């Protein structure tokens, strides 16, 4: 961006004063008039320099609006996504994303207002793009499709992607030694959450898989447990939650984690709110990074 450069401009103003006028005014009065003229000229020049000399952000009103409103409006989905956001034992919203949103609101000196209108992750995007929410902080994957409508912050957490197999169904199509090769050329049913980033990831990364879309993650896990699908596909944190919560999970399921497939979580911001995006990125730089295991441990008993 090219800065505005102040170039000196000289304004010549001529006064045609009659000989009679000059003779009538005293030297003191003439000096006063000259002083007033030069003071006015200097004031005008200073005001012009202030107006054009300082490079301003392209869009400052987004931050000003939040502060003057006294509220930071943050969107999350209607369905809990523990440990990122959930209703705790005391009946309060808790979780990593909720803590992050509170810290932002405190830093801005405003009240936090949470919206839970979005039924799905994709439904968060129009809430932000329309301005109904300032931010979406909702375990939201940063994807190319969503980036057509909103801007994303730098990722505040990145997980490995993973597949959780039903062991009995897996044994029918691959031996223990050939699982990795089978995964790379995946042919079979795969459960995903409908209208989620993983529905898109599956189409890109496993084009020969037969996708089975479920309304919730719980429904997908139920289908996996019953053997209706060969596997389910999501991030490592969600797979580890299943393995830690289902009895005899080691006998029922086999997890596979990818080193080369990741899921970056980021904050969605309205495309025109460039100053807010800049502020959010600086804020996130000051926050400690956590692994899937660390975040699960921190919020395990809430």
C-alpha positions as CSV (number, residue, x, y, z in Angstrom):
1,X,0.0,0.0,0.0
2,X,1.4,3.4,-0.9
3,X,1.4,5.9,1.8
4,X,-0.2,9.3,1.3
5,X,2.6,11.9,0.9
6,X,2.1,15.5,1.9
7,X,3.3,17.8,-0.8
8,X,3.6,21.5,0.1
9,X,1.0,23.6,-1.4
10,X,1.2,27.4,-1.3
11,X,-1.9,29.5,-1.4
12,X,-1.3,33.1,-2.5
13,X,-4.0,35.4,-1.4
14,X,-3.7,39.0,-2.6
15,X,-5.3,41.9,-0.8
16,X,-5.9,45.0,-2.8
17,X,-5.9,47.8,-0.4
18,X,-6.5,51.3,-1.3
19,X,-4.1,54.0,-0.5
20,X,-6.7,55.7,1.6
21,X,-7.2,52.5,3.7
22,X,-3.5,52.2,4.4
23,X,-3.3,55.8,5.5
24,X,-6.3,55.3,7.9
25,X,-5.1,52.3,9.7
26,X,-2.3,52.5,12.3
27,X,0.9,50.4,12.2
28,X,-0.4,48.5,15.2
29,X,-3.7,47.6,13.6
30,X,-2.0,46.5,10.4
31,X,0.4,44.3,12.3
32,X,-2.6,42.8,14.1
33,X,-4.3,42.0,10.8
34,X,-1.2,40.4,9.5
35,X,-0.8,38.3,12.6
36,X,-4.4,37.1,12.4
37,X,-4.0,36.2,8.7
38,X,-0.8,34.1,9.3
39,X,-2.3,32.4,12.3
40,X,-5.3,31.3,10.2
41,X,-3.1,30.1,7.4
42,X,-0.9,28.1,9.8
43,X,-4.0,26.5,11.4
44,X,-5.3,25.5,8.0
45,X,-2.0,24.0,6.9
46,X,-1.7,22.0,10.2
47,X,-5.2,20.7,9.8
48,X,-4.5,19.6,6.2
49,X,-1.3,17.8,7.3
50,X,-3.2,15.9,10.1
51,X,-5.9,14.9,7.7
52,X,-3.7,13.6,4.9
53,X,-0.4,12.7,6.5
54,X,-1.4,9.8,8.8
55,X,-2.0,6.5,7.2
56,X,-5.2,5.1,8.6
57,X,-6.4,1.5,8.6
58,X,-8.6,0.6,5.6
59,X,-11.6,0.0,7.8
60,X,-11.6,1.2,11.4
61,X,-15.3,1.3,12.0
62,X,-15.5,-2.5,12.7
63,X,-13.6,-2.1,15.9
64,X,-15.2,1.2,16.8
65,X,-18.7,-0.3,16.3
66,X,-17.9,-3.2,18.7
67,X,-16.5,-0.9,21.4
68,X,-19.3,1.7,21.1
69,X,-21.9,-1.1,21.1
70,X,-20.3,-2.5,24.3
71,X,-20.7,-6.1,23.1
72,X,-18.6,-8.7,21.2
73,X,-21.0,-11.0,19.4
74,X,-19.6,-14.5,19.0
75,X,-21.4,-17.4,17.2
76,X,-21.1,-21.1,18.1
77,X,-23.2,-24.0,17.0
78,X,-26.3,-25.1,18.8
79,X,-24.9,-28.5,19.5
80,X,-22.1,-28.7,22.2
81,X,-18.6,-29.5,21.0
82,X,-16.8,-30.4,24.1
83,X,-14.1,-29.6,25.1
84,X,-14.4,-26.4,23.0
85,X,-17.9,-25.4,24.2
86,X,-20.4,-27.2,26.3
87,X,-22.7,-26.7,29.3
88,X,-20.8,-27.7,32.4
89,X,-22.1,-29.2,35.7
90,X,-23.1,-25.8,36.9
91,X,-25.2,-25.1,33.9
92,X,-22.8,-22.6,32.4
93,X,-21.1,-22.5,29.0
94,X,-17.5,-23.6,29.3
95,X,-14.7,-24.8,27.1
96,X,-11.6,-23.7,25.3
97,X,-13.5,-21.5,22.7
98,X,-15.6,-19.9,25.4
99,X,-12.5,-19.0,27.4
100,X,-10.9,-17.6,24.3
101,X,-14.0,-15.5,23.5
102,X,-14.1,-14.2,27.1
103,X,-10.4,-13.2,27.0
104,X,-11.1,-11.2,23.8
105,X,-14.1,-9.4,25.2
106,X,-12.2,-8.5,28.4
107,X,-9.3,-7.2,26.3
108,X,-11.7,-5.0,24.3
109,X,-13.5,-3.9,27.5
110,X,-16.9,-5.1,26.3
111,X,-19.5,-7.8,27.3
112,X,-19.5,-11.2,25.6
113,X,-22.7,-12.2,23.8
114,X,-22.9,-15.8,22.6
115,X,-25.2,-16.7,19.7
116,X,-26.3,-20.4,19.2
117,X,-28.4,-20.0,16.1
118,X,-26.3,-22.1,13.8
119,X,-27.5,-25.7,13.5
120,X,-24.3,-26.8,11.6
121,X,-20.7,-25.5,11.2
122,X,-21.5,-24.2,7.7
123,X,-24.4,-22.2,9.2
124,X,-21.9,-20.1,11.1
125,X,-20.5,-18.6,7.9
126,X,-23.6,-16.6,6.9
127,X,-24.0,-15.3,10.5
128,X,-20.6,-13.8,10.2
129,X,-20.7,-12.6,6.6
130,X,-24.1,-10.8,7.2
131,X,-22.7,-9.1,10.3
132,X,-25.1,-10.8,12.8
133,X,-22.0,-12.1,14.6
134,X,-18.7,-10.4,14.8
135,X,-16.8,-13.7,15.1
136,X,-17.3,-17.4,14.9
137,X,-15.2,-19.2,17.5
138,X,-16.6,-22.6,17.2
139,X,-14.1,-25.4,16.5
140,X,-14.4,-24.2,12.9
141,X,-12.2,-25.7,10.3
142,X,-10.6,-23.2,7.9
143,X,-11.5,-24.4,4.4
144,X,-11.3,-23.0,0.9
145,X,-15.1,-23.2,0.4
146,X,-15.8,-21.1,3.6
147,X,-13.0,-18.7,2.7
148,X,-15.1,-17.6,-0.3
149,X,-17.5,-15.8,2.1
150,X,-15.5,-14.9,5.2
151,X,-11.9,-14.3,6.2
152,X,-10.1,-16.5,8.7
153,X,-7.6,-15.8,11.3
154,X,-4.4,-17.6,11.6
155,X,-5.1,-21.1,13.1
156,X,-5.3,-21.1,16.9
157,X,-5.1,-25.0,16.9
158,X,-4.2,-27.6,14.4
159,X,-5.1,-31.3,14.7
160,X,-4.2,-34.3,12.7
161,X,-7.0,-35.9,10.7
162,X,-7.9,-39.5,11.5
163,X,-10.0,-42.5,10.6
164,X,-11.6,-44.8,13.2
165,X,-12.3,-48.3,11.9
166,X,-14.7,-50.9,13.1
167,X,-12.2,-53.7,13.7
168,X,-14.6,-56.6,12.6
169,X,-15.4,-54.8,9.3
170,X,-11.8,-53.9,8.7
171,X,-10.7,-57.5,9.1
172,X,-12.9,-58.4,6.1
173,X,-11.1,-56.1,3.7
174,X,-7.6,-55.8,5.0
175,X,-5.0,-57.6,7.1
176,X,-3.3,-55.9,10.0
177,X,-0.1,-55.5,7.9
178,X,-1.9,-54.0,4.9
179,X,-4.1,-51.4,6.7
180,X,-1.9,-48.4,5.7
181,X,-2.0,-49.4,2.0
182,X,-5.7,-50.0,2.2
183,X,-6.3,-46.5,3.7
184,X,-4.4,-44.8,0.9
185,X,-6.6,-46.5,-1.7
186,X,-9.7,-46.5,0.4
187,X,-12.7,-48.4,-1.0
188,X,-15.7,-48.8,1.3
189,X,-18.2,-46.9,3.4
190,X,-17.1,-43.9,5.5
191,X,-19.2,-42.0,8.0
192,X,-19.0,-38.2,8.2
193,X,-21.1,-35.4,9.7
194,X,-23.4,-33.9,7.1
195,X,-22.4,-30.3,5.9
196,X,-19.1,-30.4,7.8
197,X,-15.6,-29.8,6.7
198,X,-14.9,-33.5,6.9
199,X,-17.6,-34.2,4.3
200,X,-15.5,-32.1,1.9
201,X,-12.2,-33.5,3.1
202,X,-13.4,-37.0,2.5
203,X,-14.4,-36.2,-1.1
204,X,-10.9,-34.7,-1.7
205,X,-8.8,-37.3,0.1
206,X,-10.8,-40.5,-0.4
207,X,-12.6,-40.1,-3.8
208,X,-13.4,-43.8,-4.0
209,X,-15.0,-44.0,-0.6
210,X,-18.8,-44.3,-0.3
211,X,-19.7,-41.5,2.0
212,X,-22.5,-41.9,4.6
213,X,-23.5,-38.5,6.0
214,X,-25.1,-38.3,9.5
215,X,-26.7,-35.4,11.3
216,X,-24.5,-35.6,14.3
217,X,-21.2,-37.2,15.3
218,X,-23.0,-39.4,17.9
219,X,-25.1,-40.8,15.1
220,X,-22.0,-41.6,13.1
221,X,-20.4,-43.4,16.0
222,X,-23.6,-45.4,16.6
223,X,-23.5,-46.5,13.0
224,X,-19.8,-47.5,13.3
225,X,-20.4,-49.5,16.5
226,X,-23.2,-51.4,14.8
227,X,-21.0,-52.1,11.8
228,X,-23.2,-50.1,9.4
229,X,-20.1,-48.3,8.1
230,X,-16.5,-49.4,7.8
231,X,-15.1,-46.2,9.4
232,X,-15.7,-42.7,10.5
233,X,-13.6,-39.7,9.6
234,X,-12.7,-36.7,11.8
235,X,-9.9,-35.0,13.8
236,X,-7.7,-36.8,16.3
237,X,-9.3,-35.1,19.3
238,X,-12.7,-36.5,18.5
239,X,-11.4,-40.0,17.8
240,X,-9.5,-39.9,21.1
241,X,-12.7,-38.8,22.9
242,X,-14.5,-41.9,21.5
243,X,-11.7,-44.2,22.5
244,X,-11.7,-42.9,26.1
245,X,-15.4,-43.0,26.5
246,X,-16.5,-46.3,24.9
247,X,-16.0,-49.5,27.0
248,X,-13.7,-52.0,25.4
249,X,-12.9,-49.5,22.6
250,X,-9.6,-51.1,21.9
251,X,-11.4,-54.3,20.9
252,X,-14.1,-52.5,18.9
253,X,-12.2,-49.8,17.1
254,X,-8.8,-49.2,15.3
255,X,-7.6,-45.5,14.9
256,X,-5.4,-44.3,12.1
257,X,-3.9,-40.8,12.4
258,X,-2.4,-38.9,9.4
259,X,0.8,-36.9,9.5
260,X,0.2,-35.2,6.2
261,X,-3.5,-34.4,6.6
262,X,-4.3,-31.7,9.2
263,X,-7.3,-29.7,10.3
264,X,-6.6,-26.1,11.1
265,X,-9.1,-24.4,13.4
266,X,-9.5,-20.7,13.0
267,X,-11.8,-17.8,13.8
268,X,-14.2,-16.6,11.1
269,X,-14.5,-12.8,10.5
270,X,-16.6,-10.7,8.1
271,X,-14.5,-10.0,5.0
272,X,-14.7,-6.2,5.2
273,X,-13.6,-6.2,8.9
274,X,-9.9,-5.9,8.2
275,X,-9.0,-4.1,11.4
276,X,-10.8,-6.7,13.5
277,X,-8.9,-9.5,11.6
278,X,-5.6,-7.7,12.3
279,X,-6.5,-7.4,16.0
280,X,-7.6,-11.0,16.4
281,X,-4.4,-12.3,14.8
282,X,-2.2,-10.2,17.2
283,X,-4.3,-11.5,20.1
284,X,-3.9,-15.1,19.1
285,X,-0.1,-14.7,19.0
286,X,-0.2,-14.2,22.8
287,X,-2.2,-17.3,23.5
288,X,-0.5,-20.6,24.4
289,X,-0.8,-23.5,21.9
290,X,-2.4,-26.7,23.1
291,X,-2.3,-30.3,21.8
292,X,-5.4,-32.5,21.6
293,X,-4.3,-34.4,24.7
294,X,-3.7,-31.2,26.7
295,X,-7.1,-29.7,25.9
296,X,-8.9,-33.0,26.7
297,X,-7.1,-33.2,30.1
298,X,-7.8,-29.5,31.0
299,X,-11.6,-29.7,30.5
300,X,-12.1,-33.4,31.4
301,X,-13.9,-32.9,34.7
302,X,-16.0,-29.8,34.0
